[in-house]
Amino acid sequence: MKKNVRLLFLFSVIFSMMLMAACSNNESKPEPSNPNDEEEGTAESPGKVEINFWHAMSGAGQEALDSIVSDFNSSQDKYTVNAEFQGSYEESLTKLRSVGGTKDAPAITQVFEVGTKFMIDSGYIEPMQSFIDKDNYDLSQLEENILNYYRVDGKLYSMPFNSSTPVMIYNKDAFKEAGLDPEKPPQTFNEVKAAAEKLTKSGEQYGFSMLTYGWFFEQLLATQGGLYVNEENGRAGDATEAVFNGEEGLRVFNFLNDMNKAGTFGNYGTNWDDIRAAFQTGKVAMYMDSSAGVAAAVNNSPFEVGVAFIPYADDIERQGVAIGGASLWMSKGIAEEEQEAAWEFMKYLTTPEVQAKWHIGTGYFAINPAAYDEDIVKAEWEKYPQFKVTVDQLQQTKPSVATQGALISVFPESRQQIVTALENLYQGADPQEVLDQAAEGSNRAIEIANKTKK
């Protein structure tokens, strides 16, 4: 019965997405987020080419992005970029469906990493490789382990932008109190379980926690060299089935299940704010977070904070991490001069000076590692030496189809299957059984997507 309900729910989600896409032509074109701002428009500068850049950055990310766009607009007299907030990644992608592939599309759209396969198949975009080849742009200056996610069959489809990876953040004061060395955080699953047992205080503090979020499961799978789907993680061809329920995935679920049963695991659900607050108030001593959340953890915790690589399975060689975050996509079907303007802006974004500003303003990686040699970054790293750990983990990652990340067009639906599996696991369900159910639900979504693919 539960399996049938889950399948019906999955079908309803996919049908709703298809219906939304079909009806989206009736939607009006989104208005700029700040229509009253005094931008350098075409009325004031008739010779300038003006382009729109749709993004999903809010808060500090939006502030940093707006500053960079303003600097670009002031740095030259040929182009004007209008940065327009479009809501969440999902909302922005829905809006793009209404204009994608037409002259009304924004020149640049920011899309989250799990939208990569959809964007490649959509017909909306011009691969970034076209401009790289035409301009003889040197890709070797950019971070290889970031480029790898967005490179398919040797072709770079989008320009990496806000890139992050997971890390393990821990309370150094709690480590000292528990008799653990705060400068030697646990590395393997068994070491984390042993440390969590010593760190747990009944009713006061859990030893370890992880957000109920599919991204973290994907990372713990990839660092073992495990694949999420077949066809070499969807990079040798269209994936037809999930394979994350094999031995690597089971190790992850057993790792979490063992701590949950032992009472050393704190379950804070799916809300980022809740798990971060639990850490900052001393209710959990170790937890998984995004590298972009390091500065906030350090600034908001009344104790010394440590950052470590994510844990990996015992007796397995660590492979590293896959990139999260989002990238920038060039629209197809717009005027050639608008594409040229977008390309010039993207090149500007990749310069060390701009990437240094982006890195310290947001905590995201610099896609150009030369940015780490900039004075403003060196000063920031003196204040937050934890940042170096996140960069080391990325740069020590071993390139493979596992650490490149999986490519499937229904990744958001599959991630929800993992969320449901984790929730059932914490309620006492069998690890293999819930993993198999998640794989079955993902397979149905993949099958439908493959059948409806143009």
Beta strands, then each sheet from edge to edge (+ up, - down):
strand 1: 49-55
strand 2: 79-85
strand 3: 108-112
strand 4: 125-126
strand 5: 151-152
strand 6: 155-156
strand 7: 159-164
strand 8: 166-171
strand 9: 206-209
strand 10: 265-266
strand 11: 284-290
strand 12: 305-308
strand 13: 324-331
sheet 1: 2+ 1+ 3+ 13- 4+
sheet 2: 2+ 1+ 3+ 13- 7+
sheet 3: 5+ 6-
sheet 4: 10+ 9+ 11+ 8- 12+
end
